[in-house]
């Protein structure tokens, strides 16, 4: 059986904590980056928030964002089967509903919609993240990105700088090679990010290039 991290673990890992919230708040000051790129058409922050609220209120096993993981994997040159994960935790939404008042979800007025897939024999999670606070989606997720990529704290700011300077639609991959971040175009003043995590604990059977390509393909598909 393939082991996978449950999508539902996001809420636990986004729980209140001075270290987590403090780091995210500090990184939020890094500023915005380029606005070009081919990350698909502009998307509405409020629209993703509504999708997340809907999944939180009424769980579903089908990702409400129509990602075609098979097509993305084929384009990225990933061999093997690529399909949505199954089970009650294949799709999870983390919203401000029920969150601790010190949670980064509340601090950054954000939400996360996570869909899990099986790609090339391992788990790939795609977290589509929205915040109503400008440039806050990536800082909100950095503590989790650090954990999944086993990234040293000293490298976090450098990674954020690289990510925010990248054009929308262009992936920035962690030094570990298993996490990729793509900024999505937004129609309003908030922020949207796609965070793809392959494997676990900083390791993936997929190459860094394929992880980045897979993330970019999915970012181009994002729609709601």
Secondary structure, 3 states (H helix, E strand, C coil): CCCCCCCCHHHHHCCCCHHHHHHHHHHHHHCCCCCCCCCCCCECHHHHHHHHHHHHHCCCCCCCCCCCHHHHHHHHCCCCCEEECCCCCCEEEECCCCCCCCCHHHHCCEEEEEEEEEECCEEEEEEEEEECCCCCHHHHHHHHHHHHHCCCHHHHHHHHHHHHHCCCCCEEECCCCCEEEEEECECCCCEEEEEEEECECCECCCCHHHHHHHHHHHHHHCCC
